[in-house]
């Protein structure tokens, strides 16, 4: 049985298979509409989420399966002090696969140690969010057609941004990729991410505090939100939250084929005026999330169509 | 300074100077009833200065803890005032319930019954990370 806790749990070949499967689902949705009939997905969300939970539920329903679960810790036994291990031991008897979000880092790993069914990490604090990365990869594949030789700018909260860390890990496995890390000093990419993914592979990267200075060099601009829930100190959050706002003026400096990605939700870091720009891919990106999650659920359940 | 030799017990020698006390507490030697001597900054021809711990009892010690604190330390088991065994120390791949993860966002910060597990992720740099949240031990 396979769990997906970290995007690096999936090999490059497995990711290619998932993208191939997601492509086929997009082209032939009817073929998959009963692929997971009589299967149950449990969505255990100990932390609020709209997009990820709905995307998982939509994915399972689109495969003809069923969904049960909870959308916040207060409506689960966790509010009574039940451990993750106990919750999972019980729920894995009710469902065939579990997607779990938890505010504490490592909680899905604990779940995988006690589960009789596959666990998908749907986000654990500031740690990992592998299905967002699969979504990002499917988007890049559709928008650019390839993963190699891309210059990827990551902008905003690179310190706590789990999607950033996972995307760097995943993209670092493709040849010729370069990273441009754009953040204020306080939210710079942690050294462990560089040590683990960038430096051992000799990947070219540079750091900048100015988006304007580097936007013209990018094939992909991955914007992130400064997340209030990752700060213990509200003062720090307020000081940093408006560090980078992508405006029409800044977009004039970007290439015509640059793609803007954002894991969403957005607050104000991308001006709504940019939504109509063909380079804005973030809403298409959110839609791709459903298809790649369908492919992942099928893979982990061993379902073939 | 003289410390009496021991008849039956354990001598942890060649501990890097300054790490003796850390090893003493991590091994839980403070809870032993027997005599325990810590010699700090003892002269050493190879190391310049070293720490030594002598335990006057045939108690068992966790070699993983010694390997984590100082893999270059040596452990001599003394029986009937003679060297009975010399143990080789290595950095353990996994450390369980020796140290605690200090990341307030780690699942171990709220689930007290979880074992605190750290994994050796870089032998050369001697880096251990929490098995759950991957935070590095400082």
Interface residues (C-beta under 8 A of the other chain):
Chain A: X83 X84 X85 X102 X103 X104 X105 X106 X107 X109 X110 X124 X125 X126 X127 X192 X195 X232
Chain B: X103 X104 X105 X106 X107 X108 X109 X110 X111 X113 X114 X122 X129 X130 X131 X132 X133 X134 X135 X136
